[in-house]
C-alpha cells in the first residue's frame, strides 16, 4: 500500500504543521514515510505545497502528476491550481475561506468567484468536500487553528489509513501547551463537519 497526500495553501496557513502531524501520525502507525520540503514562499504569503507519501514503502518525496490520493487545499485558488496533481479518484478537501493576495486587497484585481472555483474542482472529481475551516477555527477560539480543523477533517475521511485518535494526539503534541484547548476544539469541529458530509 502506498498513499500520497498533497497539502497546498498560502504561506502562514500551517501547511508545514499539517504535513508534520500527518507524517508523524503515519510513522506512529508503522508506515514508511517520506515528506518533501515545503515548496514555495512559506514566509511571504505566497503559494506553498508539501507532499507526504507513506505506506508499506515509499521511494520519493515527490508524487508524479495525477498520483495524489488526497489534496488538502487550505485556500480556494491554490486548491484549483493543484488539480493536475490529482485524478478522477482523488479526494479533495477544500477550504472555502480565501486569502486575498496584495493586488486583490489593493483593488487592482478581483478574486475569482468561489462558486466558479468549486465548479472547476467538480469537473476534476466528484470526491470533493468543502469546508469553512477558518470560520470553524474562529468558533474554536482562533482563526490560526484552521489547520487543526483541516487535520480533524482528514481524520474523518473514508479510506484514509490514518487513525483519528493518533492524528489528534500527534497534533496536540506539537502545538504549544497554551494552544492545546483551541486546537482540540478545532480538530473536533473539522472531524464532525467531515462526518456530517458522509451522512
ChimeraX attribute file (.defattr): number of C-alpha atoms within 10 A of each C-alpha:
attribute: neighborCount
match mode: 1-to-1
recipient: residues
	/A:1	9
	/A:2	15
	/A:3	19
	/A:4	26
	/A:5	27
	/A:6	27
	/A:7	25
	/A:8	31
	/A:9	29
	/A:10	26
	/A:11	20
	/A:12	15
	/A:13	23
	/A:14	21
	/A:15	23
	/A:16	22
	/A:17	16
	/A:18	19
	/A:19	23
	/A:20	18
	/A:21	23
	/A:22	26
	/A:23	25
	/A:24	19
	/A:25	23
	/A:26	23
	/A:27	16
	/A:28	15
	/A:29	14
	/A:30	12
	/A:31	22
	/A:32	17
	/A:33	24
	/A:34	20
	/A:35	21
	/A:36	17
	/A:37	14
	/A:38	18
	/A:39	14
	/A:40	17
	/A:41	14
	/A:42	19
	/A:43	12
	/A:44	11
	/A:45	17
	/A:46	15
	/A:47	19
	/A:48	24
	/A:49	24
	/A:50	23
	/A:51	24
	/A:52	26
	/A:53	27
	/A:54	25
	/A:55	18
	/A:56	11
	/A:57	14
	/A:58	18
	/A:59	12
	/A:60	15
	/A:61	17
	/A:62	17
	/A:63	18
	/A:64	12
	/A:65	12
	/A:66	15
	/A:67	18
	/A:68	24
	/A:69	21
	/A:70	24
	/A:71	23
	/A:72	26
	/A:73	28
	/A:74	30
	/A:75	21
	/A:76	23
	/A:77	25
	/A:78	24
	/A:79	25
	/A:80	18
	/A:81	15
	/A:82	20
	/A:83	22
	/A:84	13
	/A:85	18
	/A:86	24
	/A:87	16
	/A:88	14
	/A:89	15
	/A:90	22
	/A:91	23
	/A:92	26
	/A:93	23
	/A:94	26
	/A:95	26
	/A:96	22
	/A:97	17
	/A:98	18
	/A:99	19
	/A:100	15
	/A:101	14
	/A:102	11
	/A:103	11
	/A:104	13
	/A:105	12
	/A:106	10
	/A:107	9
	/A:108	8
	/A:109	11
	/A:110	12
	/A:111	14
	/A:112	12
	/A:113	10
	/A:114	14
	/A:115	10
	/A:116	10
	/A:117	17
	/A:118	19
	/A:119	11
	/A:120	14
	/A:121	21
	/A:122	15
	/A:123	10
	/A:124	18
	/A:125	16
	/A:126	13
	/A:127	14
	/A:128	16
	/A:129	18
	/A:130	17
	/A:131	22
	/A:132	18
	/A:133	28
	/A:134	25
	/A:135	18
	/A:136	24
	/A:137	25
	/A:138	15
	/A:139	15
	/A:140	21
	/A:141	16
	/A:142	16
	/A:143	17
	/A:144	18
	/A:145	26
	/A:146	27
	/A:147	26
	/A:148	33
	/A:149	32
	/A:150	31
	/A:151	25
	/A:152	28
	/A:153	26
	/A:154	23
	/A:155	27
	/A:156	22
	/A:157	20
	/A:158	11
	/A:159	9
	/A:160	16
	/A:161	16
	/A:162	20
	/A:163	15
	/A:164	20
	/A:165	12
	/A:166	18
	/A:167	24
	/A:168	21
	/A:169	13
	/A:170	19
	/A:171	25
	/A:172	20
	/A:173	12
	/A:174	14
	/A:175	14
	/A:176	9
	/A:177	9
	/A:178	8
	/A:179	14
	/A:180	15
	/A:181	13
	/A:182	21
	/A:183	27
	/A:184	19
	/A:185	20
	/A:186	32
	/A:187	31
	/A:188	23
	/A:189	22
	/A:190	27
	/A:191	22
	/A:192	17
	/A:193	22
	/A:194	24
	/A:195	15
	/A:196	10
	/A:197	12
	/A:198	11
	/A:199	5
